[in-house]
Amino acid sequence: MTESKLDLILHKTEYNKFQMFACRGEGKGCKRNRFLKRKKPCRDCVGPLDEKLTIGEVQRILKRGDA
């Protein structure tokens, strides 16, 4: 069984609030965050995520392609 890697991006908004985004990963989104140290969400990322979601729920959303 292969485990899929989940990349989460914590983004600070202009109002000093934090939002969490999930990166779809290589081949499913943009290549913008492949080499950046400080990742930024793009239109291909899923989010902002609800604070009540678990990691498993986020992985299921990404796997289903609901984003």
Number of C-alpha atoms within 10 A of each C-alpha: 3 4 5 9 10 15 13 19 20 15 17 12 9 7 6 8 8 11 16 17 20 23 25 21 18 11 7 12 14 15 13 13 18 10 8 9 7 9 16 15 20 15 10 16 21 21 18 15 14 11 8 7 9 11 12 10 11 19 16 12 14 19 12 9 11 8 13
